Amino acid sequence: MNALALALVNKCVETQDPNLDLGFCGLRDEDFNEGGELDLIVRNCTHIKYLILSNFWNEWDENLNDYKQRKSYNYNNAAHKVNTFSIIPVCFLKLSNLTSLICAGHFYN
C-alpha cells in the first residue's frame, strides 16, 4: 500500500478539496486493484474536479502564450517516486465531477 497516496486521498476526502495531486507517489497499476484500500477510498472522491497522476507535464499558459512545464506538488516528498501506469484505474470512472485528468507527461526529469 502506498502511504503517501493514501494520506493525500484521505486529506482530499476530509477537506473536500476539488484538486487531488498524486504525482510522485510511486503509484503502479497494482495499487488500484479493485476492492483494494486505495481503490475504495478514491471512489469516495466524487467531488474531485482536477486529478493529477503525472509527475511532470506541459500546460498552456495564456500569459506566456506558450506551454509551461509543471510538476507535481509532491516533488519534494520522499525520494521523488515516479508513477508508472499502463491503464487508467477503474475507480477513476466513478469520479463524476472530474473535468481535468493529467495523466501523461515526460519521464526524463
Backbone as XML, in Angstrom:
<?xml version="1.0"?>
<chain id="A" units="angstrom">
  <residue number="1" name="MET">
    <atom name="N" x="0.845" y="-1.180" z="0.000"/>
    <atom name="CA" x="0.000" y="0.000" z="0.000"/>
    <atom name="C" x="0.886" y="1.237" z="0.000"/>
  </residue>
  <residue number="2" name="ASN">
    <atom name="N" x="0.476" y="2.229" z="-0.726"/>
    <atom name="CA" x="1.227" y="3.465" z="-0.856"/>
    <atom name="C" x="0.750" y="4.462" z="0.202"/>
  </residue>
  <residue number="3" name="ALA">
    <atom name="N" x="1.582" y="4.680" z="1.227"/>
    <atom name="CA" x="1.195" y="5.511" z="2.366"/>
    <atom name="C" x="0.996" y="6.976" z="1.975"/>
  </residue>
  <residue number="4" name="LEU">
    <atom name="N" x="1.867" y="7.515" z="1.120"/>
    <atom name="CA" x="1.726" y="8.910" z="0.714"/>
    <atom name="C" x="0.428" y="9.117" z="-0.056"/>
  </residue>
  <residue number="5" name="ALA">
    <atom name="N" x="0.155" y="8.263" z="-1.023"/>
    <atom name="CA" x="-1.075" y="8.390" z="-1.815"/>
    <atom name="C" x="-2.301" y="8.261" z="-0.918"/>
  </residue>
  <residue number="6" name="LEU">
    <atom name="N" x="-2.279" y="7.306" z="-0.030"/>
    <atom name="CA" x="-3.410" y="7.105" z="0.873"/>
    <atom name="C" x="-3.637" y="8.338" z="1.749"/>
  </residue>
  <residue number="7" name="ALA">
    <atom name="N" x="-2.572" y="8.927" z="2.265"/>
    <atom name="CA" x="-2.688" y="10.132" z="3.093"/>
    <atom name="C" x="-3.243" y="11.302" z="2.275"/>
  </residue>
  <residue number="8" name="LEU">
    <atom name="N" x="-2.778" y="11.445" z="1.038"/>
    <atom name="CA" x="-3.260" y="12.531" z="0.180"/>
    <atom name="C" x="-4.739" y="12.377" z="-0.162"/>
  </residue>
  <residue number="9" name="VAL">
    <atom name="N" x="-5.160" y="11.153" z="-0.451"/>
    <atom name="CA" x="-6.571" y="10.914" z="-0.785"/>
    <atom name="C" x="-7.442" y="11.104" z="0.456"/>
  </residue>
  <residue number="10" name="ASN">
    <atom name="N" x="-6.993" y="10.609" z="1.599"/>
    <atom name="CA" x="-7.754" y="10.799" z="2.837"/>
    <atom name="C" x="-7.932" y="12.279" z="3.152"/>
  </residue>
  <residue number="11" name="LYS">
    <atom name="N" x="-6.871" y="13.078" z="2.975"/>
    <atom name="CA" x="-6.961" y="14.518" z="3.222"/>
    <atom name="C" x="-7.938" y="15.171" z="2.240"/>
  </residue>
  <residue number="12" name="CYS">
    <atom name="N" x="-7.905" y="14.722" z="0.995"/>
    <atom name="CA" x="-8.820" y="15.253" z="-0.022"/>
    <atom name="C" x="-10.279" y="14.955" z="0.340"/>
  </residue>
  <residue number="13" name="VAL">
    <atom name="N" x="-10.537" y="13.754" z="0.827"/>
    <atom name="CA" x="-11.890" y="13.385" z="1.252"/>
    <atom name="C" x="-12.315" y="14.249" z="2.438"/>
  </residue>
  <residue number="14" name="GLU">
    <atom name="N" x="-11.403" y="14.420" z="3.400"/>
    <atom name="CA" x="-11.708" y="15.185" z="4.608"/>
    <atom name="C" x="-11.987" y="16.652" z="4.305"/>
  </residue>
  <residue number="15" name="THR">
    <atom name="N" x="-11.186" y="17.260" z="3.441"/>
    <atom name="CA" x="-11.316" y="18.697" z="3.155"/>
    <atom name="C" x="-12.264" y="18.995" z="1.998"/>
  </residue>
  <residue number="16" name="GLN">
    <atom name="N" x="-12.631" y="17.936" z="1.235"/>
    <atom name="CA" x="-13.457" y="18.094" z="0.043"/>
    <atom name="C" x="-12.795" y="19.006" z="-0.998"/>
  </residue>
  <residue number="17" name="ASP">
    <atom name="N" x="-11.464" y="18.988" z="-1.007"/>
    <atom name="CA" x="-10.695" y="19.766" z="-1.991"/>
    <atom name="C" x="-11.011" y="19.225" z="-3.379"/>
  </residue>
  <residue number="18" name="PRO">
    <atom name="N" x="-11.338" y="20.082" z="-4.351"/>
    <atom name="CA" x="-11.647" y="19.599" z="-5.693"/>
    <atom name="C" x="-10.412" y="19.204" z="-6.501"/>
  </residue>
  <residue number="19" name="ASN">
    <atom name="N" x="-9.213" y="19.441" z="-5.943"/>
    <atom name="CA" x="-7.959" y="19.100" z="-6.612"/>
    <atom name="C" x="-7.250" y="17.978" z="-5.862"/>
  </residue>
  <residue number="20" name="LEU">
    <atom name="N" x="-6.815" y="16.977" z="-6.600"/>
    <atom name="CA" x="-6.055" y="15.880" z="-5.999"/>
    <atom name="C" x="-4.814" y="15.631" z="-6.842"/>
  </residue>
  <residue number="21" name="ASP">
    <atom name="N" x="-3.654" y="15.831" z="-6.224"/>
    <atom name="CA" x="-2.373" y="15.640" z="-6.883"/>
    <atom name="C" x="-1.725" y="14.376" z="-6.324"/>
  </residue>
  <residue number="22" name="LEU">
    <atom name="N" x="-1.624" y="13.350" z="-7.166"/>
    <atom name="CA" x="-0.989" y="12.092" z="-6.776"/>
    <atom name="C" x="0.327" y="11.868" z="-7.515"/>
  </residue>
  <residue number="23" name="GLY">
    <atom name="N" x="0.880" y="12.929" z="-8.107"/>
    <atom name="CA" x="2.170" y="12.821" z="-8.767"/>
    <atom name="C" x="3.258" y="12.454" z="-7.768"/>
  </residue>
  <residue number="24" name="PHE">
    <atom name="N" x="4.286" y="11.779" z="-8.239"/>
    <atom name="CA" x="5.448" y="11.380" z="-7.436"/>
    <atom name="C" x="5.095" y="10.539" z="-6.216"/>
  </residue>
  <residue number="25" name="CYS">
    <atom name="N" x="4.024" y="9.771" z="-6.287"/>
    <atom name="CA" x="3.666" y="8.867" z="-5.197"/>
    <atom name="C" x="4.214" y="7.454" z="-5.428"/>
  </residue>
  <residue number="26" name="GLY">
    <atom name="N" x="4.832" y="7.220" z="-6.569"/>
    <atom name="CA" x="5.350" y="5.887" z="-6.874"/>
    <atom name="C" x="4.238" y="4.887" z="-7.132"/>
  </residue>
  <residue number="27" name="LEU">
    <atom name="N" x="3.137" y="5.356" z="-7.678"/>
    <atom name="CA" x="1.979" y="4.502" z="-7.909"/>
    <atom name="C" x="2.176" y="3.589" z="-9.110"/>
  </residue>
  <residue number="28" name="ARG">
    <atom name="N" x="1.626" y="2.394" z="-9.009"/>
    <atom name="CA" x="1.651" y="1.395" z="-10.071"/>
    <atom name="C" x="0.226" y="0.893" z="-10.273"/>
  </residue>
  <residue number="29" name="ASP">
    <atom name="N" x="-0.002" y="0.195" z="-11.361"/>
    <atom name="CA" x="-1.335" y="-0.357" z="-11.643"/>
    <atom name="C" x="-1.879" y="-1.148" z="-10.456"/>
  </residue>
  <residue number="30" name="GLU">
    <atom name="N" x="-1.030" y="-1.965" z="-9.844"/>
    <atom name="CA" x="-1.494" y="-2.838" z="-8.760"/>
    <atom name="C" x="-1.920" y="-2.082" z="-7.503"/>
  </residue>
  <residue number="31" name="ASP">
    <atom name="N" x="-1.539" y="-0.811" z="-7.363"/>
    <atom name="CA" x="-2.002" y="-0.020" z="-6.219"/>
    <atom name="C" x="-3.505" y="0.240" z="-6.270"/>
  </residue>
  <residue number="32" name="PHE">
    <atom name="N" x="-4.085" y="0.079" z="-7.464"/>
    <atom name="CA" x="-5.507" y="0.352" z="-7.652"/>
    <atom name="C" x="-6.308" y="-0.900" z="-7.970"/>
  </residue>
  <residue number="33" name="ASN">
    <atom name="N" x="-5.861" y="-2.053" z="-7.489"/>
    <atom name="CA" x="-6.648" y="-3.273" z="-7.696"/>
    <atom name="C" x="-8.044" y="-3.061" z="-7.136"/>
  </residue>
  <residue number="34" name="GLU">
    <atom name="N" x="-9.048" y="-3.495" z="-7.909"/>
    <atom name="CA" x="-10.429" y="-3.317" z="-7.477"/>
    <atom name="C" x="-10.656" y="-3.966" z="-6.120"/>
  </residue>
  <residue number="35" name="GLY">
    <atom name="N" x="-11.271" y="-3.195" z="-5.215"/>
    <atom name="CA" x="-11.549" y="-3.666" z="-3.860"/>
    <atom name="C" x="-10.422" y="-3.384" z="-2.883"/>
  </residue>
  <residue number="36" name="GLY">
    <atom name="N" x="-9.288" y="-2.905" z="-3.389"/>
    <atom name="CA" x="-8.172" y="-2.554" z="-2.523"/>
    <atom name="C" x="-8.430" y="-1.251" z="-1.789"/>
  </residue>
  <residue number="37" name="GLU">
    <atom name="N" x="-7.608" y="-0.954" z="-0.792"/>
    <atom name="CA" x="-7.815" y="0.213" z="0.062"/>
    <atom name="C" x="-7.813" y="1.526" z="-0.732"/>
  </residue>
  <residue number="38" name="LEU">
    <atom name="N" x="-6.841" y="1.712" z="-1.608"/>
    <atom name="CA" x="-6.771" y="2.943" z="-2.384"/>
    <atom name="C" x="-7.921" y="3.037" z="-3.383"/>
  </residue>
  <residue number="39" name="ASP">
    <atom name="N" x="-8.255" y="1.931" z="-4.010"/>
    <atom name="CA" x="-9.387" y="1.890" z="-4.938"/>
    <atom name="C" x="-10.675" y="2.319" z="-4.242"/>
  </residue>
  <residue number="40" name="LEU">
    <atom name="N" x="-10.924" y="1.787" z="-3.073"/>
    <atom name="CA" x="-12.167" y="2.081" z="-2.360"/>
    <atom name="C" x="-12.256" y="3.532" z="-1.903"/>
  </residue>
  <residue number="41" name="ILE">
    <atom name="N" x="-11.159" y="4.089" z="-1.429"/>
    <atom name="CA" x="-11.226" y="5.472" z="-0.953"/>
    <atom name="C" x="-11.317" y="6.467" z="-2.108"/>
  </residue>
  <residue number="42" name="VAL">
    <atom name="N" x="-10.650" y="6.181" z="-3.235"/>
    <atom name="CA" x="-10.752" y="7.070" z="-4.395"/>
    <atom name="C" x="-12.195" y="7.116" z="-4.892"/>
  </residue>
  <residue number="43" name="ARG">
    <atom name="N" x="-12.906" y="6.031" z="-4.804"/>
    <atom name="CA" x="-14.310" y="6.004" z="-5.228"/>
    <atom name="C" x="-15.179" y="6.977" z="-4.423"/>
  </residue>
  <residue number="44" name="ASN">
    <atom name="N" x="-14.708" y="7.372" z="-3.232"/>
    <atom name="CA" x="-15.427" y="8.341" z="-2.392"/>
    <atom name="C" x="-15.106" y="9.784" z="-2.751"/>
  </residue>
  <residue number="45" name="CYS">
    <atom name="N" x="-14.232" y="9.983" z="-3.707"/>
    <atom name="CA" x="-13.792" y="11.336" z="-4.086"/>
    <atom name="C" x="-14.597" y="11.890" z="-5.251"/>
  </residue>
  <residue number="46" name="THR">
    <atom name="N" x="-15.889" y="11.727" z="-5.213"/>
    <atom name="CA" x="-16.731" y="12.188" z="-6.320"/>
    <atom name="C" x="-16.742" y="13.710" z="-6.450"/>
  </residue>
  <residue number="47" name="HIS">
    <atom name="N" x="-16.225" y="14.415" z="-5.470"/>
    <atom name="CA" x="-16.148" y="15.879" z="-5.505"/>
    <atom name="C" x="-14.966" y="16.380" z="-6.341"/>
  </residue>
  <residue number="48" name="ILE">
    <atom name="N" x="-14.029" y="15.518" z="-6.668"/>
    <atom name="CA" x="-12.812" y="15.933" z="-7.377"/>
    <atom name="C" x="-13.131" y="16.436" z="-8.783"/>
  </residue>
  <residue number="49" name="LYS">
    <atom name="N" x="-12.516" y="17.571" z="-9.125"/>
    <atom name="CA" x="-12.644" y="18.131" z="-10.470"/>
    <atom name="C" x="-11.335" y="18.040" z="-11.238"/>
  </residue>
  <residue number="50" name="TYR">
    <atom name="N" x="-10.221" y="18.066" z="-10.537"/>
    <atom name="CA" x="-8.897" y="18.131" z="-11.157"/>
    <atom name="C" x="-8.014" y="17.062" z="-10.523"/>
  </residue>
  <residue number="51" name="LEU">
    <atom name="N" x="-7.605" y="16.070" z="-11.303"/>
    <atom name="CA" x="-6.800" y="14.955" z="-10.802"/>
    <atom name="C" x="-5.476" y="14.899" z="-11.551"/>
  </residue>
  <residue number="52" name="ILE">
    <atom name="N" x="-4.391" y="14.918" z="-10.792"/>
    <atom name="CA" x="-3.051" y="14.835" z="-11.365"/>
    <atom name="C" x="-2.436" y="13.492" z="-11.001"/>
  </residue>
  <residue number="53" name="LEU">
    <atom name="N" x="-2.044" y="12.735" z="-12.028"/>
    <atom name="CA" x="-1.320" y="11.483" z="-11.842"/>
    <atom name="C" x="0.118" y="11.599" z="-12.356"/>
  </residue>
  <residue number="54" name="SER">
    <atom name="N" x="0.368" y="12.618" z="-13.158"/>
    <atom name="CA" x="1.691" y="12.804" z="-13.758"/>
    <atom name="C" x="2.661" y="13.429" z="-12.772"/>
  </residue>
  <residue number="55" name="ASN">
    <atom name="N" x="3.928" y="13.177" z="-13.023"/>
    <atom name="CA" x="4.988" y="13.793" z="-12.234"/>
    <atom name="C" x="5.337" y="15.162" z="-12.828"/>
  </residue>
  <residue number="56" name="PHE">
    <atom name="N" x="5.454" y="15.203" z="-14.156"/>
    <atom name="CA" x="5.711" y="16.425" z="-14.915"/>
    <atom name="C" x="4.741" y="16.460" z="-16.088"/>
  </residue>
  <residue number="57" name="TRP">
    <atom name="N" x="4.366" y="17.647" z="-16.533"/>
    <atom name="CA" x="3.530" y="17.786" z="-17.719"/>
    <atom name="C" x="3.664" y="19.220" z="-18.230"/>
  </residue>
  <residue number="58" name="ASN">
    <atom name="N" x="3.204" y="19.447" z="-19.429"/>
    <atom name="CA" x="3.175" y="20.791" z="-20.006"/>
    <atom name="C" x="1.745" y="21.291" z="-20.007"/>
  </residue>
  <residue number="59" name="GLU">
    <atom name="N" x="1.594" y="22.560" z="-19.668"/>
    <atom name="CA" x="0.274" y="23.172" z="-19.582"/>
    <atom name="C" x="0.313" y="24.533" z="-20.282"/>
  </residue>
  <residue number="60" name="TRP">
    <atom name="N" x="-0.728" y="24.841" z="-21.037"/>
    <atom name="CA" x="-0.786" y="26.101" z="-21.758"/>
    <atom name="C" x="-0.905" y="27.264" z="-20.776"/>
  </residue>
  <residue number="61" name="ASP">
    <atom name="N" x="-0.057" y="28.279" z="-20.961"/>
    <atom name="CA" x="-0.071" y="29.477" z="-20.128"/>
    <atom name="C" x="-0.509" y="30.650" z="-20.998"/>
  </residue>
  <residue number="62" name="GLU">
    <atom name="N" x="-1.703" y="31.168" z="-20.738"/>
    <atom name="CA" x="-2.260" y="32.274" z="-21.523"/>
    <atom name="C" x="-1.364" y="33.510" z="-21.475"/>
  </residue>
  <residue number="63" name="ASN">
    <atom name="N" x="-0.769" y="33.788" z="-20.323"/>
    <atom name="CA" x="0.081" y="34.968" z="-20.171"/>
    <atom name="C" x="1.342" y="34.879" z="-21.017"/>
  </residue>
  <residue number="64" name="LEU">
    <atom name="N" x="1.901" y="33.695" z="-21.114"/>
    <atom name="CA" x="3.115" y="33.496" z="-21.911"/>
    <atom name="C" x="2.806" y="33.219" z="-23.375"/>
  </residue>
  <residue number="65" name="ASN">
    <atom name="N" x="1.563" y="32.842" z="-23.637"/>
    <atom name="CA" x="1.159" y="32.392" z="-24.968"/>
    <atom name="C" x="2.043" y="31.229" z="-25.430"/>
  </residue>
  <residue number="66" name="ASP">
    <atom name="N" x="2.308" y="30.355" z="-24.490"/>
    <atom name="CA" x="3.181" y="29.210" z="-24.748"/>
    <atom name="C" x="2.941" y="28.168" z="-23.653"/>
  </residue>
  <residue number="67" name="TYR">
    <atom name="N" x="3.530" y="27.012" z="-23.847"/>
    <atom name="CA" x="3.437" y="25.960" z="-22.838"/>
    <atom name="C" x="4.440" y="26.197" z="-21.721"/>
  </residue>
  <residue number="68" name="LYS">
    <atom name="N" x="4.036" y="25.824" z="-20.520"/>
    <atom name="CA" x="4.895" y="25.955" z="-19.347"/>
    <atom name="C" x="4.994" y="24.581" z="-18.700"/>
  </residue>
  <residue number="69" name="GLN">
    <atom name="N" x="6.217" y="24.196" z="-18.336"/>
    <atom name="CA" x="6.379" y="22.907" z="-17.674"/>
    <atom name="C" x="5.896" y="23.018" z="-16.236"/>
  </residue>
  <residue number="70" name="ARG">
    <atom name="N" x="5.125" y="22.041" z="-15.829"/>
    <atom name="CA" x="4.618" y="21.957" z="-14.457"/>
    <atom name="C" x="5.113" y="20.669" z="-13.839"/>
  </residue>
  <residue number="71" name="LYS">
    <atom name="N" x="5.173" y="20.650" z="-12.533"/>
    <atom name="CA" x="5.498" y="19.410" z="-11.829"/>
    <atom name="C" x="4.595" y="19.277" z="-10.620"/>
  </residue>
  <residue number="72" name="SER">
    <atom name="N" x="4.403" y="18.058" z="-10.224"/>
    <atom name="CA" x="3.546" y="17.744" z="-9.092"/>
    <atom name="C" x="4.031" y="18.466" z="-7.836"/>
  </residue>
  <residue number="73" name="TYR">
    <atom name="N" x="3.077" y="18.882" z="-7.006"/>
    <atom name="CA" x="3.424" y="19.482" z="-5.716"/>
    <atom name="C" x="4.120" y="18.486" z="-4.794"/>
  </residue>
  <residue number="74" name="ASN">
    <atom name="N" x="4.024" y="17.220" z="-5.113"/>
    <atom name="CA" x="4.640" y="16.181" z="-4.292"/>
    <atom name="C" x="6.109" y="15.954" z="-4.636"/>
  </residue>
  <residue number="75" name="TYR">
    <atom name="N" x="6.672" y="16.786" z="-5.483"/>
    <atom name="CA" x="8.053" y="16.626" z="-5.942"/>
    <atom name="C" x="9.043" y="16.528" z="-4.792"/>
  </residue>
  <residue number="76" name="ASN">
    <atom name="N" x="8.831" y="17.272" z="-3.736"/>
    <atom name="CA" x="9.779" y="17.289" z="-2.618"/>
    <atom name="C" x="9.545" y="16.194" z="-1.588"/>
  </residue>
  <residue number="77" name="ASN">
    <atom name="N" x="8.563" y="15.363" z="-1.804"/>
    <atom name="CA" x="8.294" y="14.267" z="-0.873"/>
    <atom name="C" x="9.186" y="13.071" z="-1.170"/>
  </residue>
  <residue number="78" name="ALA">
    <atom name="N" x="9.529" y="12.362" z="-0.160"/>
    <atom name="CA" x="10.299" y="11.127" z="-0.140"/>
    <atom name="C" x="10.781" y="10.581" z="-1.469"/>
  </residue>
  <residue number="79" name="ALA">
    <atom name="N" x="11.958" y="10.955" z="-1.845"/>
    <atom name="CA" x="12.722" y="10.317" z="-2.926"/>
    <atom name="C" x="12.103" y="10.413" z="-4.312"/>
  </residue>
  <residue number="80" name="HIS">
    <atom name="N" x="11.194" y="11.297" z="-4.538"/>
    <atom name="CA" x="10.644" y="11.531" z="-5.879"/>
    <atom name="C" x="10.247" y="10.233" z="-6.583"/>
  </residue>
  <residue number="81" name="LYS">
    <atom name="N" x="9.421" y="9.447" z="-5.969"/>
    <atom name="CA" x="8.999" y="8.182" z="-6.563"/>
    <atom name="C" x="8.100" y="8.433" z="-7.774"/>
  </residue>
  <residue number="82" name="VAL">
    <atom name="N" x="8.490" y="7.889" z="-8.893"/>
    <atom name="CA" x="7.804" y="8.121" z="-10.156"/>
    <atom name="C" x="6.592" y="7.206" z="-10.295"/>
  </residue>
  <residue number="83" name="ASN">
    <atom name="N" x="5.469" y="7.760" z="-10.755"/>
    <atom name="CA" x="4.279" y="6.964" z="-11.062"/>
    <atom name="C" x="4.469" y="6.286" z="-12.410"/>
  </residue>
  <residue number="84" name="THR">
    <atom name="N" x="4.042" y="5.043" z="-12.499"/>
    <atom name="CA" x="4.101" y="4.306" z="-13.760"/>
    <atom name="C" x="2.805" y="3.528" z="-13.924"/>
  </residue>
  <residue number="85" name="PHE">
    <atom name="N" x="1.996" y="3.948" z="-14.903"/>
    <atom name="CA" x="0.717" y="3.299" z="-15.183"/>
    <atom name="C" x="0.710" y="2.763" z="-16.603"/>
  </residue>
  <residue number="86" name="SER">
    <atom name="N" x="-0.001" y="1.662" z="-16.800"/>
    <atom name="CA" x="-0.245" y="1.194" z="-18.165"/>
    <atom name="C" x="-1.729" y="1.327" z="-18.510"/>
  </residue>
  <residue number="87" name="ILE">
    <atom name="N" x="-2.570" y="1.505" z="-17.459"/>
    <atom name="CA" x="-4.006" y="1.696" z="-17.651"/>
    <atom name="C" x="-4.503" y="2.745" z="-16.653"/>
  </residue>
  <residue number="88" name="ILE">
    <atom name="N" x="-5.623" y="3.361" z="-16.976"/>
    <atom name="CA" x="-6.270" y="4.267" z="-16.025"/>
    <atom name="C" x="-7.104" y="3.397" z="-15.078"/>
  </residue>
  <residue number="89" name="PRO">
    <atom name="N" x="-6.883" y="3.522" z="-13.759"/>
    <atom name="CA" x="-7.625" y="2.701" z="-12.805"/>
    <atom name="C" x="-9.147" y="2.856" z="-12.930"/>
  </residue>
  <residue number="90" name="VAL">
    <atom name="N" x="-9.851" y="1.766" z="-12.765"/>
    <atom name="CA" x="-11.308" y="1.731" z="-12.881"/>
    <atom name="C" x="-11.974" y="2.684" z="-11.890"/>
  </residue>
  <residue number="91" name="CYS">
    <atom name="N" x="-11.401" y="2.851" z="-10.713"/>
    <atom name="CA" x="-12.029" y="3.719" z="-9.706"/>
    <atom name="C" x="-12.165" y="5.157" z="-10.192"/>
  </residue>
  <residue number="92" name="PHE">
    <atom name="N" x="-11.331" y="5.587" z="-11.146"/>
    <atom name="CA" x="-11.428" y="6.948" z="-11.651"/>
    <atom name="C" x="-12.693" y="7.163" z="-12.485"/>
  </residue>
  <residue number="93" name="LEU">
    <atom name="N" x="-13.291" y="6.087" z="-12.954"/>
    <atom name="CA" x="-14.543" y="6.193" z="-13.700"/>
    <atom name="C" x="-15.697" y="6.637" z="-12.805"/>
  </residue>
  <residue number="94" name="LYS">
    <atom name="N" x="-15.525" y="6.498" z="-11.498"/>
    <atom name="CA" x="-16.560" y="6.890" z="-10.533"/>
    <atom name="C" x="-16.506" y="8.370" z="-10.186"/>
  </residue>
  <residue number="95" name="LEU">
    <atom name="N" x="-15.504" y="9.082" z="-10.674"/>
    <atom name="CA" x="-15.326" y="10.493" z="-10.341"/>
    <atom name="C" x="-16.188" y="11.353" z="-11.273"/>
  </residue>
  <residue number="96" name="SER">
    <atom name="N" x="-17.444" y="11.441" z="-10.949"/>
    <atom name="CA" x="-18.446" y="12.042" z="-11.838"/>
    <atom name="C" x="-18.270" y="13.535" z="-12.067"/>
  </residue>
  <residue number="97" name="ASN">
    <atom name="N" x="-17.557" y="14.245" z="-11.205"/>
    <atom name="CA" x="-17.339" y="15.681" z="-11.376"/>
    <atom name="C" x="-15.982" y="16.005" z="-11.996"/>
  </residue>
  <residue number="98" name="LEU">
    <atom name="N" x="-15.229" y="14.992" z="-12.354"/>
    <atom name="CA" x="-13.891" y="15.189" z="-12.904"/>
    <atom name="C" x="-13.959" y="15.927" z="-14.237"/>
  </residue>
  <residue number="99" name="THR">
    <atom name="N" x="-13.233" y="17.050" z="-14.324"/>
    <atom name="CA" x="-13.180" y="17.812" z="-15.571"/>
    <atom name="C" x="-11.791" y="17.813" z="-16.183"/>
  </residue>
  <residue number="100" name="SER">
    <atom name="N" x="-10.747" y="17.578" z="-15.364"/>
    <atom name="CA" x="-9.365" y="17.560" z="-15.865"/>
    <atom name="C" x="-8.609" y="16.389" z="-15.267"/>
  </residue>
  <residue number="101" name="LEU">
    <atom name="N" x="-8.008" y="15.606" z="-16.153"/>
    <atom name="CA" x="-7.180" y="14.475" z="-15.746"/>
    <atom name="C" x="-5.816" y="14.645" z="-16.393"/>
  </residue>
  <residue number="102" name="ILE">
    <atom name="N" x="-4.811" y="14.859" z="-15.563"/>
    <atom name="CA" x="-3.435" y="14.991" z="-16.044"/>
    <atom name="C" x="-2.773" y="13.638" z="-15.817"/>
  </residue>
  <residue number="103" name="CYS">
    <atom name="N" x="-2.630" y="12.881" z="-16.892"/>
    <atom name="CA" x="-2.106" y="11.518" z="-16.742"/>
    <atom name="C" x="-1.002" y="11.203" z="-17.728"/>
  </residue>
  <residue number="104" name="ALA">
    <atom name="N" x="-0.476" y="12.199" z="-18.391"/>
    <atom name="CA" x="0.619" y="11.966" z="-19.321"/>
    <atom name="C" x="1.633" y="13.083" z="-19.153"/>
  </residue>
  <residue number="105" name="GLY">
    <atom name="N" x="2.840" y="12.747" z="-19.381"/>
    <atom name="CA" x="3.909" y="13.727" z="-19.282"/>
    <atom name="C" x="5.201" y="13.054" z="-19.682"/>
  </residue>
  <residue number="106" name="HIS">
    <atom name="N" x="6.283" y="13.780" z="-19.584"/>
    <atom name="CA" x="7.537" y="13.142" z="-19.932"/>
    <atom name="C" x="8.185" y="12.596" z="-18.668"/>
  </residue>
  <residue number="107" name="PHE">
    <atom name="N" x="9.105" y="11.680" z="-18.866"/>
    <atom name="CA" x="9.675" y="10.952" z="-17.730"/>
    <atom name="C" x="11.143" y="11.228" z="-17.527"/>
  </residue>
  <residue number="108" name="TYR">
    <atom name="N" x="11.710" y="12.187" z="-18.212"/>
    <atom name="CA" x="13.146" y="12.373" z="-18.104"/>
    <atom name="C" x="13.564" y="13.505" z="-17.193"/>
  </residue>
  <residue number="109" name="ASN">
    <atom name="N" x="12.752" y="13.934" z="-16.265"/>
    <atom name="CA" x="13.188" y="14.923" z="-15.265"/>
    <atom name="C" x="13.156" y="14.309" z="-13.894"/>
  </residue>
</chain>
